[in-house]
């Protein structure tokens, strides 16, 4: 009390009340709003991220204590012939899946955007697969791919005298067959996003272009596509990440030999799953997740780079 | 004269495009149609690939539902997806609001930290999450399935963007009226961003309802399976009894299908909103 009287004689004696100024009270609110979330992100996101990096440098079977082995998991991974084929498979899903699904969804969105009659109905047909459960629909597609007379597709083909295709039992065709299922499942989302992007282009641009006498093709090339670039880049990245992380379809369509036949459909995430939860090599699996993280990071950074170039 | 004016709209090109779009749409829903029609067939009729079953029967549904497992999985999925959705709607918007509407030291840091978690794939976290769950006894529990998704950076970022469009004057007026900050957020700001909230709710619910990877890892007892995991194990059990597998798949698909048909407008708008802002 003496201190208050000496140091600040001009202040009124009820100063302790003013300690809770508007500003301080607000800060208290702010940090009480953020307390649980900050704890959550720390414990459930950042700590596990650090742990994954640390585990990738250890050898651990869950039984004994993890032992530090440096970069051995990584050298082992890059020498692992299985990783070579898994890496190829993962990029096969990406390199075929992304362009095909983007081209299809753009064409459909572009056409659908101009249709007035039955618009909602048509849109619903394309969007429906997106809200289905991947593991359920994987089994429907698996049934479609069975040999005749069970499989719908082979039955249909044989109606035209086309010989049977082994689809999921063929090392050549299994991966594309699974990829078709994944494209089918994601197409509705991409169409909706493309349509939102198309709607966001101001109508005045099109009117001006028509007054200038540009044809449909020229409008598409000079106005629609350039203005749609942010949407396209977003979808390229979104769909690439989706294909790089493909799991549900592969797991459910190849349950009798996960990732088979002969590992020909196995993507990186399935390899991670098996390494960690079938053979319990936690350190080795962690190193694989770090590789996946690096690949996804590069894809995301490419997006930023492409968008920056435009500005 | 009116027909002459209307004529240019219905030209052959448009009819062709409409027909192609319609055929494409039919191809898109063919798997769903076959799934439902096969679920209404007996084992003997499965190879008869008619779209409309000769003698539709609900026997398969009775058989699949009779042992109660599907009902249990249905309940698990609904409970988990609802709880996670409520948690996200609450916390993501609370954090989004705080980051959008308050100026304080550390704001930018918190924002960047949360945003940076978007870069971390789930697959990298599942091993540590699994170890954490084993340590705390969360394996085979609802909490174990739910905890990783209780908040998301995507939802926080989405809500922050929407709260930034809420005028400060509204909040200031409420402050002068003597409302506390929590009430201002809940009663004044939240009602102004309902489109974003419904978009967030739809995305979170769908994502958790169909989630496969983490529930597959964290559950080992059938009682705690979610619908996708339960269906997957059920299908493996049934081997080649396709009519039973299709019935299971139909049961897993029907709830979201029904919700979609009821709320199509909101769902499509929500996906557009989330996709464009996110």
Interface residues (C-beta under 8 A of the other chain):
Chain A: X26 X27 X29 X30 X33 X34 X36 X37 X38 X40 X41 X44 X45 X46 X47 X48 X49 X51 X52 X55 X108 X111 X112 X114 X115 X117 X118 X120 X122 X123 X124 X125 X126 X127 X128 X129 X131 X132 X133 X134 X135 X136 X137 X139 X140 X141 X143 X144 X149 X150 X152 X155 X184 X187 X188 X189 X192 X193 X195 X196 X197 X200 X231 X234 X245 X247 X248 X251 X252 X255 X269 X272 X273 X276 X277 X282 X285 X286 X289 X290 X292 X293 X296 X297 X300
Chain B: X14 X17 X18 X20 X21 X22 X24 X25 X26 X28 X29 X31 X32 X34 X35 X38 X46 X47 X49 X91 X94 X95 X97 X98 X102 X104 X110 X113 X114 X117 X119 X120 X121 X123 X124 X125 X126 X127 X128 X129 X130 X131 X132 X147 X148 X150 X151 X156 X180 X181 X182 X185 X206 X209 X210 X212 X213 X216 X217 X227 X228 X229 X231 X232 X235 X236 X240 X242 X245 X246 X248 X249 X252 X253 X256 X257 X260 X261 X264 X267 X268 X271 X272 X275 X276
